[in-house]
């Protein structure tokens, strides 16, 4: 274990062993139910680096996980990646770090692990937060073209071809990057290019890269959405509180996706922010304020922040 040396607050590094390889975990000290932040694809836990200092400054423990195959976690040759494996990653971290209660914070493809952890372990879940995430099928759910290509089972040979060509893969990333910035302010676009772009690029440029995990996870996307749609009845019966923080300029995971999730929750509230797909970057201060307030007493409401 070692301490941080950048502009982030001090943290402890952990390696949490899995069946094959280990997870890289950053543990920021504090009290209360720990915020356990979960990334999607094609990024890693550093997408929360603008948000974490605000949570830690308020005295809250925060745990940042790189799922197996992404970021600084191991990428075992021949590994089989899945949404069930990511849920297992989260369970392993909670167990090894001895976390009694957590608030899983799921962004993008991290949403299923956050919700399904709560359904499987309600006694260890204080509440769940989703930020521009998906779970089951929902009105307005649209998959980014970049992701749709890799999730289309009929186009598997084509997607593998793109993965094998760094230049063509970079072209695809560039196209999607432009689409994701539609509706953002100039300052938000600049932060996207300076901060988020390198996180995604480095995920694939490092050796071994996140390419295999990304390809396998996206390939299972439609199956996971279908499986979680079948779990919606269980979700509707759950007493776990759901906090939704949504960037209204997301061209794919529209606010209607969040509204549908809120309508299925017994205890839920939705905050809509002037942000894009990554509200933890576009509006970090507002996201921190909402998370720290923890006010879920206005259940069933939509709040335009």
LINMODA-V460670 format. One record per residue. N is the residue number from 1. RES is the residue in three letters. SS is DSSP state (@ for helix, = for strand, . for the rest). OMEGA is omega as a letter, one per 40 degrees, with the letter a starting at -180 (NA if undefined). NEAR is the number of other ideal C-beta (glycine too) atoms within 10 Angstrom. Layout:
BEGIN
[[N & RES & SS & OMEGA & NEAR] [N & RES & SS & OMEGA & NEAR]]
END
This chain:
BEGIN
[[1 & UNK & . & i & 9] [2 & UNK & . & a & 7] [3 & UNK & = & a & 8] [4 & UNK & . & i & 13] [5 & UNK & . & i & 7] [6 & UNK & . & a & 7] [7 & UNK & . & i & 7] [8 & UNK & . & i & 17] [9 & UNK & . & i & 16] [10 & UNK & . & i & 10] [11 & UNK & . & i & 21] [12 & UNK & = & i & 14] [13 & UNK & = & i & 13] [14 & UNK & = & i & 17] [15 & UNK & = & a & 14] [16 & UNK & = & a & 18] [17 & UNK & = & i & 11] [18 & UNK & . & a & 17] [19 & UNK & . & i & 11] [20 & UNK & . & i & 14] [21 & UNK & . & a & 15] [22 & UNK & = & i & 16] [23 & UNK & = & i & 24] [24 & UNK & = & a & 20] [25 & UNK & = & i & 25] [26 & UNK & = & a & 22] [27 & UNK & = & i & 19] [28 & UNK & = & a & 22] [29 & UNK & . & i & 14] [30 & UNK & . & a & 17] [31 & UNK & = & a & 8] [32 & UNK & = & i & 15] [33 & UNK & = & a & 17] [34 & UNK & = & i & 25] [35 & UNK & = & i & 26] [36 & UNK & = & a & 26] [37 & UNK & = & a & 29] [38 & UNK & = & a & 32] [39 & UNK & . & i & 27] [40 & UNK & . & i & 26] [41 & UNK & . & e & 25] [42 & UNK & . & a & 24] [43 & UNK & . & i & 24] [44 & UNK & . & a & 24] [45 & UNK & @ & i & 25] [46 & UNK & @ & i & 22] [47 & UNK & @ & i & 24] [48 & UNK & @ & a & 28] [49 & UNK & @ & i & 19] [50 & UNK & @ & a & 21] [51 & UNK & @ & a & 25] [52 & UNK & @ & a & 25] [53 & UNK & @ & i & 17] [54 & UNK & @ & i & 20] [55 & UNK & @ & a & 25] [56 & UNK & @ & i & 20] [57 & UNK & @ & i & 12] [58 & UNK & . & i & 14] [59 & UNK & . & a & 11] [60 & UNK & = & i & 22] [61 & UNK & = & a & 19] [62 & UNK & = & a & 26] [63 & UNK & = & i & 26] [64 & UNK & = & a & 27] [65 & UNK & = & i & 30] [66 & UNK & = & i & 23] [67 & UNK & . & i & 27] [68 & UNK & . & a & 27] [69 & UNK & . & a & 30] [70 & UNK & . & i & 27] [71 & UNK & . & a & 24] [72 & UNK & . & i & 17] [73 & UNK & . & a & 24] [74 & UNK & . & i & 17] [75 & UNK & . & a & 21] [76 & UNK & . & i & 17] [77 & UNK & . & i & 8] [78 & UNK & . & a & 6] [79 & UNK & . & i & 19] [80 & UNK & . & a & 13] [81 & UNK & . & a & 23] [82 & UNK & . & i & 17] [83 & UNK & @ & i & 22] [84 & UNK & @ & i & 15] [85 & UNK & @ & i & 20] [86 & UNK & @ & i & 29] [87 & UNK & @ & i & 19] [88 & UNK & @ & i & 15] [89 & UNK & @ & a & 23] [90 & UNK & @ & i & 25] [91 & UNK & @ & a & 16] [92 & UNK & @ & i & 19] [93 & UNK & @ & i & 23] [94 & UNK & @ & a & 22] [95 & UNK & @ & a & 11] [96 & UNK & @ & a & 14] [97 & UNK & . & i & 17] [98 & UNK & . & a & 6] [99 & UNK & . & a & 16] [100 & UNK & . & i & 10] [101 & UNK & . & a & 14] [102 & UNK & = & i & 25] [103 & UNK & = & i & 23] [104 & UNK & = & i & 30] [105 & UNK & = & a & 30] [106 & UNK & = & i & 29] [107 & UNK & = & i & 27] [108 & UNK & = & a & 24] [109 & UNK & . & i & 25] [110 & UNK & . & a & 29] [111 & UNK & @ & a & 29] [112 & UNK & @ & i & 25] [113 & UNK & @ & a & 26] [114 & UNK & @ & a & 28] [115 & UNK & @ & a & 28] [116 & UNK & @ & i & 26] [117 & UNK & @ & a & 24] [118 & UNK & @ & i & 24] [119 & UNK & @ & a & 17] [120 & UNK & @ & a & 13] [121 & UNK & . & a & 16] [122 & UNK & @ & a & 11] [123 & UNK & @ & i & 6] [124 & UNK & @ & a & 17] [125 & UNK & = & i & 23] [126 & UNK & = & i & 17] [127 & UNK & = & i & 20] [128 & UNK & = & i & 26] [129 & UNK & = & i & 25] [130 & UNK & = & i & 30] [131 & UNK & = & i & 35] [132 & UNK & = & a & 29] [133 & UNK & = & i & 26] [134 & UNK & . & i & 25] [135 & UNK & . & i & 24] [136 & UNK & . & i & 22] [137 & UNK & . & a & 15] [138 & UNK & . & i & 20] [139 & UNK & . & i & 9] [140 & UNK & . & i & 13] [141 & UNK & = & a & 16] [142 & UNK & . & a & 14] [143 & UNK & . & i & 18] [144 & UNK & . & a & 19] [145 & UNK & @ & i & 12] [146 & UNK & @ & i & 22] [147 & UNK & @ & a & 20] [148 & UNK & @ & i & 15] [149 & UNK & @ & a & 17] [150 & UNK & @ & i & 25] [151 & UNK & @ & a & 22] [152 & UNK & . & a & 16] [153 & UNK & @ & i & 10] [154 & UNK & @ & a & 6] [155 & UNK & @ & a & 14] [156 & UNK & @ & a & 14] [157 & UNK & @ & i & 7] [158 & UNK & @ & a & 12] [159 & UNK & @ & i & 20] [160 & UNK & @ & i & 12] [161 & UNK & @ & i & 12] [162 & UNK & @ & i & 21] [163 & UNK & @ & a & 18] [164 & UNK & @ & a & 10] [165 & UNK & . & a & 11] [166 & UNK & @ & a & 13] [167 & UNK & @ & a & 7] [168 & UNK & @ & i & 12] [169 & UNK & @ & i & 19] [170 & UNK & @ & i & 14] [171 & UNK & @ & i & 12] [172 & UNK & @ & i & 17] [173 & UNK & @ & i & 17] [174 & UNK & @ & i & 11] [175 & UNK & @ & a & 13] [176 & UNK & @ & i & 18] [177 & UNK & @ & i & 16] [178 & UNK & @ & a & 9] [179 & UNK & @ & a & 13] [180 & UNK & @ & a & 21] [181 & UNK & . & i & 18] [182 & UNK & . & i & 11] [183 & UNK & . & i & 15] [184 & UNK & . & i & 20] [185 & UNK & . & i & 14] [186 & UNK & @ & i & 7] [187 & UNK & @ & i & 9] [188 & UNK & @ & i & 21] [189 & UNK & @ & i & 16] [190 & UNK & @ & i & 11] [191 & UNK & @ & i & 18] [192 & UNK & @ & a & 19] [193 & UNK & @ & a & 12] [194 & UNK & @ & a & 9] [195 & UNK & @ & a & 15] [196 & UNK & @ & a & 23] [197 & UNK & @ & i & 14] [198 & UNK & @ & i & 12] [199 & UNK & @ & a & 18] [200 & UNK & @ & a & 19] [201 & UNK & @ & a & 14] [202 & UNK & @ & i & 15] [203 & UNK & @ & a & 23] [204 & UNK & @ & a & 17] [205 & UNK & @ & a & 13] [206 & UNK & . & i & 13] [207 & UNK & . & e & 6] [208 & UNK & . & a & 13] [209 & UNK & . & i & 18] [210 & UNK & . & a & 26] [211 & UNK & @ & i & 21] [212 & UNK & @ & i & 18] [213 & UNK & @ & i & 26] [214 & UNK & @ & a & 23] [215 & UNK & @ & a & 19] [216 & UNK & @ & a & 17] [217 & UNK & @ & i & 26] [218 & UNK & @ & a & 21] [219 & UNK & @ & a & 17] [220 & UNK & . & a & 17] [221 & UNK & @ & a & 19] [222 & UNK & @ & i & 15] [223 & UNK & @ & i & 13] [224 & UNK & @ & i & 22] [225 & UNK & @ & i & 19] [226 & UNK & @ & a & 11] [227 & UNK & @ & a & 15] [228 & UNK & @ & i & 21] [229 & UNK & @ & i & 14] [230 & UNK & @ & i & 10] [231 & UNK & . & a & 16] [232 & UNK & @ & i & 16] [233 & UNK & @ & i & 10] [234 & UNK & @ & i & 13] [235 & UNK & @ & a & 22] [236 & UNK & @ & a & 11] [237 & UNK & @ & a & 9] [238 & UNK & . & i & 20] [239 & UNK & . & a & 10] [240 & UNK & . & a & 20] [241 & UNK & . & a & 21] [242 & UNK & = & i & 25] [243 & UNK & = & i & 24] [244 & UNK & = & i & 25] [245 & UNK & = & a & 27] [246 & UNK & = & i & 28] [247 & UNK & = & a & 26] [248 & UNK & . & a & 17] [249 & UNK & . & i & 22] [250 & UNK & . & a & 25] [251 & UNK & . & a & 14] [252 & UNK & . & i & 21] [253 & UNK & = & a & 25] [254 & UNK & . & i & 19] [255 & UNK & @ & i & 18] [256 & UNK & @ & i & 14] [257 & UNK & @ & i & 26] [258 & UNK & @ & i & 28] [259 & UNK & @ & i & 19] [260 & UNK & @ & i & 18] [261 & UNK & @ & i & 24] [262 & UNK & @ & a & 21] [263 & UNK & @ & i & 12] [264 & UNK & @ & a & 17] [265 & UNK & . & i & 23] [266 & UNK & . & a & 14] [267 & UNK & . & a & 16] [268 & UNK & = & i & 24] [269 & UNK & = & a & 21] [270 & UNK & = & i & 22] [271 & UNK & = & a & 23] [272 & UNK & = & a & 18] [273 & UNK & = & i & 21] [274 & UNK & . & a & 17] [275 & UNK & . & i & 27] [276 & UNK & . & a & 26] [277 & UNK & . & a & 25] [278 & UNK & . & a & 29] [279 & UNK & @ & i & 27] [280 & UNK & @ & i & 26] [281 & UNK & @ & a & 23] [282 & UNK & @ & a & 25] [283 & UNK & . & a & 23] [284 & UNK & @ & a & 21] [285 & UNK & @ & i & 10] [286 & UNK & @ & i & 18] [287 & UNK & @ & i & 28] [288 & UNK & @ & a & 22] [289 & UNK & @ & a & 14] [290 & UNK & @ & i & 22] [291 & UNK & @ & a & 25] [292 & UNK & @ & i & 16] [293 & UNK & @ & i & 10] [294 & UNK & . & a & 16] [295 & UNK & . & i & 10] [296 & UNK & . & a & 14] [297 & UNK & . & i & 9] [298 & UNK & . & a & 10] [299 & UNK & . & i & 13] [300 & UNK & . & a & 12] [301 & UNK & . & i & 11] [302 & UNK & = & a & 15] [303 & UNK & = & i & 14] [304 & UNK & = & a & 9] [305 & UNK & . & NA & 16]]
END
